[in-house]
Amino acid sequence: MNRDKLIRVTTNVAIVSILLLVYWVFIFVSTTVFGFKVFRENLTETFYLSILGILAVLGGAMVVNVILNMSKIADALAAQNPSSTDIKTISRRSRLMLFVLSFPALFILLYLGDNASSIKKQNYLVSSAKYIANNNSDEIERIGNFSFDSSYANATAATLTRMSREYEKFPSVSVILADTISDKPAFLEFTQYDEWTNKGRDEKHEHIFSSSPEERDYLKQVFERHKLTHRFSAHDGSYELFYPVKTSKRIIILYFTDRSQYGKIGS
């Protein structure tokens, strides 16, 4: 292999490795800071492990010295042909511009991928909610027949447990109802983990649903104005769906939560 070809090969290997490392750092920072969820589980693990291979390519400092020395020799030889140098300068500027523009383009792709993940997760949760509402009408009706006692809490917990175990990777589901505590409106939540005994927890305040101001406004719209529209939200890999269902006794909300511990498009 002649000197010029060796310079091209070693320089290209170093440049590609450095670019991959820069892009890897950019993707990692973007997904971490902004909470983007783009990749599947296995792809995420492979993506993280790929940094080891990139670092291995860049491992030797001597290789960098050789590349720099070869670049000096190449520049000295190129100086004998000014017109060729001008063409190379223009070409380098174009490549630099493309390199700089690639970062906002990559960020946009990550953002769109995160949106795609959220939309797919929303469709999955809504379809799960519709399935439960349509195929468990008798159990939903019993949940709507609310009374604050151990019989109701234990029966509801058993129903929710059965629902959540029907399918693999089924989201967590609980029930939210409107009630009063000390004559003040309150929203109560019952989960599949509630287990009451004669000495179990039986105070309403222990079942108050913790919510943000936006969520409380939504709950008031559902329970007070009977607006039966679902609400979906996604943040940093956490997804939640409020799905109102009207029974003969009252309106209840099936509350689904799901958590992605890794970035992914598929579920």
N, C-alpha and C positions, 0 to 999 in steps of 0.2 A: 504494500500500500504506500503510494507516494505521499509526500508531505502535505500537499494541498488537500488531498482527499482525507487524510487523517485529521487535519484541522477542521474540515467540514463535519466529519463524523462526531468527533469529540465535542465540538462546539454545539452541534445540534442536540446531542444527548444531554449536555448540561443545560441548555436553554429549555428544552422540553421538560426536564425534571424540575427546574426552578419554576416554570410556569405552572406545572401541576401542583407544586407545593403552594404557590401563591393562591391558586384557585381553591385548593383544599382549605387553606386558612380562611379565605373569604367566605366560602360556603359554610364552614363550621361556625364562624362568627355570626353570620347572617341567621342561620337556623337557631343558634343559641340565644342571641339577643332578641330576635323577633318571634321566636317560638314557631318557626315554620315546620310543618309536618308534611314531608314530601315523599320519603322513601319507605319501602317495605322493611320489615324487621331484618331479614337476611341481607338485603342490600345495604342497610344502615351499618350492620356489623362489618361487612366487607369494605364499606367506604371508610370506616374508622381504621381498619387494619391496613388499608392501602398506604397510609402515611409511613409505615415502616419500610415498605418497598421503595418509596420515594427517597426517604432519608438514606437508605442503603446505597442508592445510585449516587447520591451526593456525598457519600461518606468520606472520601479522601481529599484532604486539602491539597495534596500534591497534584491531583488531577486538575484542580482549579488553577494552580500555578502553571502547569503545562499549557492549559487553554489560553491563559493570559499571554504567556510568552509567544505562543503560536499566533495569537491575534496581532501582537506587535510586528512580528515578521510579515504577516499578511498585509498589514497597513503600510509598511515600508515598501513592499513590492507594489501595492496598489497606487502609491504616490507617484510612481513613474507614468501613470495614465490618468491625468486629471479628469477627463470626460467620464471615465469609468467611475471615478470617485464621486462625481456629482450625481450620477445615476444611482449609485449605492446610497447616497445621502437621502435622496428623495424616497427611495424604497424603504429605508429605515424609518423615515418620518411616517410613511403610510402604515407600516407595521405597528409603530408606537401608537398611532391614533386608533387603529383597530384594537390593540391590546387594551387601551384605556376605555374604549367604548364597550368592550366585552363585559366589564364589571356591572354597569347598570343593566345590560341585557341579561346577564346571569341572575342578578337580583330580581328582575321582573319575572324571569322563569320560575325562580323559587317562590315568589309571591303567588303566581298563578297556580303553581303546584299545591301550595298550601290551601288556596281557595278551592281547588279541585278536591282535596282531601276533606275539607269541611262540608262541601256539597254532598259528597258521597256518604259521609258519616251522617249528615242530616237525613238523607233519603233512607239510610239503613235504620235510623232510630224511628222515623215516622212510620216506615213499613212495619217495624216491630210493634209500635204502639197500636196501629190499625189491626194487626193480627190479634193482639191480646184483647182489644175491645170487641172484635167481631167473633172471636172463638171462645170467649169466656164471659158471655153476657150474664149468665146466672151468678157467677162469682162477683162480677162487677156490680150487679144489682145488690148483692148482699153487702158489699163494701159501702155502697151508698146508703144503706140502712144503718147509719152511724149511731153508736152509743158509747160513751166513754167508760168502758169497763174492760176487765180482763178477757171476757169471752170474745168481745169484738176484736181486741188487739191480737189475741192469739190466733183467732180464725183468719184475720187479715194477713198476719205474718206467714201462716201456713199457705195461704193462697198465693202470696207474692213469691214465696220460695218455690212453689211448684211451677209458677210461670217462668221464673228466671232459670230453672233447670231444664226446661223443655228443649232448649237448643244450646249447643256449644257456643261459647263466646257471647252469650246473651248479655246485654247491658244490665246494670243494676237498676232495679225499679222499686219505687215506693209510692205512697199515696198521700196527697195533700188535700185537706178539707178545711172549710171555713167554720169557725166556732167562736165562742167568747170565753174570756178569762176575766173574772171580776167585772162582768158586764161590759168589757171592752173587746172589740173585734180582734181575732187572732187566727193565724193559720197554723194548723197542726199537721205534722208529718208522721206517718206510720210506715215502718220498714219491715223487711223480712226477718230482721234480727231481733225484733221486739219479742220478749218472752215474759209474760206476767205470771206471777203466782199470788197467793194471798198476801205475801209480804213484798211483792214486786213493786216497781216504781209505778205509781198511779197518779202522779201530779201532772196536770195539763202543761204546766210551764216547761216540763222536761221534753215535751213533744213539739214545742214551738219551732216552726220552720224558719231557719236563719236565711235572710234574703237581702239583696241589695235594694236600694230605692227603686231602681227600674223594675226589678222583679216584683216588688210589692205593688207598684202601680199596675203591672200586668195582672197580678192575682186579684186585685180589686176589680179590674175590668171583667174578669171571668166570673167571680162569685157575686158581685153586686150588680153588674150590668149584663150578665149572661152572654158575654162575647166568647164564643167557643172556638177561638183560633189558637193554634199551637204556637209555642215560642221556642226557638232554637238559638243556642249561643255556643261559641267556640273560643277558647282562649288557652294558648300554650299547651295544646294537646289534651285539654279537658273539654268534653262535650256534654251538653245537657239539653233535654227536651221536656217542655211542659205540654202535656197533651190532655185537654179537658174532655170529660165524658159526662153526658147528662143521664142520670138515672131517674127512676120514678120519684125518689125521695129528695134528691139534691144533686148538685154538680160536684164531681170529684175530679182531681187532676192526677193522671199517671205521670210520675216524674222519673225520667230516665237519665242516668249518668253513665258516661263511658270515659275511659282514660287511655290515651296512647302514650306508652313509655318511650316510643321511638318514632322517628319520622317515617311516614308511609303515605302512599296514595291509596292502596288497596286496604281492605279490612279483613 
